[in-house]
Amino acid sequence: LAGIGALPDTVMDRAVVIRMQRRKDGEGVEQFRSRRDIPALHALRDRLEAWLRPLLDTAEDLVPRMPVQDRAADTWEPLVIVAELAGGTWPEDARAACAAMCAAEVDKDDESNLKTRLLQDIRRAFARCGDPDIMRTRDLLEELLKDQEAPWAEYGTTGLSPRHLGLLLKDFDIKAATLRFEGGRQAKGFARLRFTDAWARYCPEESASENGDESAPIGPDPHP
């Protein structure tokens, strides 16, 4: 499976994740050509199958030592078993790759959780200010930084900055823009409407019925 950005967590948690990078200017990369490369890949596949097929019974009985646990171990175990059968430096190389790549994904999960936390805190900041249609960047940051339970005052070296805020929101396609506020003054800020799609996708609010309030009135969303 391949995609741009993160696939659903239910896929990512059950996969060996290989993160690719965009080629830099001046960096040479050999092009993939089906007519030339697929026959060579099929030949390699056939060699691997011929080597592994007589070893299937042995492979089924192997319970390799794993450097990770739980779902990550389940995902990586077949590759580590193949490495055990190959012998040489392959077993330890496979375990080192497993540990390093799983640790990298944990870091990615932490970053993803932080971005979701930011969306939730921004929604609360807008709510505390009466859910205005637009909000100055400096006012939004002030609201975020005053929350002593949030990580934003400790983010970076001097706390969450406009640049940090922009980078964290980049994946959601949310950007600050020059907006006109009361009195005709212009300033950098965010429109509340820009957040509604991300809120709905990544941190939807529980409905009244989910919270146990069956008597809540049914009506249109006050902020469509």
N, C-alpha and C positions, 0 to 999 in steps of 0.2 A: 504494500500500500504506500502511496506517495501523496504528498500534498504540500501546499504552501501554508506555513504556520502550523499550529498544533491541530492534530486530529482529536476526536472526542476522547475524554479520559478513559472510557471503557476500552478503547482501542490501544491508547498509549500505554496503559498499565499492563497490558497483556502482550507487549511487543518488545523486540530488541530494536531500540530506536537509534537510527543513524542520522545525525543532523548534518545536512549539507551546507556549504557556504557558497555565496556568490563569488564568481571569479573576479579577481582584481585586475585592473588595467595592467597589461604587460605580462600577465600570468598565462603560461601556455597550458592548454588542456586539449588532449586528443579527442576528437569528435567520435561519437558512437555512430556506427553505420550498420544497419540491420543486415544488409547483404554480405558484409564482410565479417561482422563480429558474432552474429548469432550462431553460425556453424561452429565456430571455435568454442563458444559457451556450451553448446550441445555436446560437443566432444568431451569437454571437461566434466559435464554432468554425467555422461555415460561412464567415464573413468571412475568417478566417485561411486556411482552405483555398483559397478563391478567390484570395487574394493570392499564396499560396505555390506553388500548382500550376504556373503558368507559369514559375516560377523554379527548378524542380526540377533541370534540367540544369545551371544555374549553381551551385546548391548542391552538387551532386555533385563539382564540380571545385574547390571552395573548400577550402583547407587553412589555417585561421585560426591566428594566433599565440595560443598558450595560456599563461596565467600559472601553470599547474600541469603536472605530468608524469604519465606512466604511466596507471594506471587512472582517476585523477581526470580526466585530460585526455580519455580516451576517453568518459567519462560526460558531461562538460560540452560536448564539441565540437559536438553538434547544436544546442544552445541558442546557443552563440557564433556558429555559422554563421547562424542565423536573425537574430541581432542584427546581424551584418555586412550581411545583405540589407536589414534595416530602415534602416540608416544612421543619420545624426544622432549623438546621444550614446549610442545603444544599444550599439554595440560595446564602448566603454570601460566603460559601466555594467555590461554583462554580465561582462566580465573582472574588474571590481572585486568583483562579487557572488561570482563563482567563487572568487577568491583568499580572500575573507573567510570564506565558508562552508566551504571545504575546510580552512582553518586552524583553524576552530572544531571541526571533526570530529577533527582531529589531537589537539587538546587533550582532547576527549572520550575518544579512544582511550587517551591517556596516563593519564587518570583511571581508566578501566576496567582498564588493566594494573596500576595501583597497587592497586586493590581486590582483584584476583586475587592479587597478591603478598602482600597482607595475609592472605588466606585460607590461602595456603600457609605463611606464617610462623606463623600461629596453630596450624595442624596440627602444625608442628614443635615449637612451644612446649608443646602438650599432650603430645607424645611424649616430650620431654625430662623432663617431670614425671611420666612413667609412665602417661600417658593416663587421668587421673582423670575421673570422671563430671562433676564440676563444678570450676570454678576461679575464685578471686577475681579481680575486675577488676584490682586492684592487682598481683597476682602475674602475671597475664597480661601486663600492660603492662611489668612488670619484665623478663620473659623477652624480650619484643619489643625493648625498648630496649637490652638488653645485646649484641644482635647488631650488631657494628660494620660488617658488610657491608650491613645493611638501612638503609632511608631513615628509620626511625622516630625516631631520636634527633634528626634535623634537621627533622622535620615540624613545621610551624607555627613559632612563635617559641620555644617551650620544649620541643619534643619532643611525641610523641604523647600525648594526654591522654584521659581517659575520654570527654569530649565528642567529640573527633575520632574515637575508636574507634567510638562509637555512630553518628556520621554516615556513616562509611565502610561500616559494616555494614548500614545502613538498607535499601539496595537488595536485600539478601539476606534481608530480613525476620528479621534476627537482632538481638535486643535483650538488654541486661543485665537481670537480675531479682534480686530479693532472695532469696537462697538460704541454707539452713541448713548450716553446715559442722561439722567435728568440734568437740566440746565444746558443741554447741548454739548456737554464736554465729551470728548472721545478718550477712550482708554482701552487697554487690552483686557479682554474678559472672555467669558464663556456663556453661550446660550443654553438654557436649561433643556431645550428641545434636542440639542445635540447628544444629550446623555440618555434619553429615554429608551432608545433601542438597546444600548449596552446594558442598562439597568434590567430591561426585560429579559435579555439573553443570559446574563452572567450573575445577577443577584436579584431575581424577581421577589417582590414582596409577597408574603403569604396573604391569601384572601381571608376575608372575615370568617367564612365557614371553616377554613382550615384552622383558624384560631379558636374555634368553638363558639363563635358568635353567630347563631342561626338567625337572629333578629335583625341583622344589618340590612339596611335598605338596598334595593337593587336599582342601580342607576348608571348613567354614563360616567366614564372616567373623567374626573375633574381636570386631568392634565393629559389629554389624548396625545 
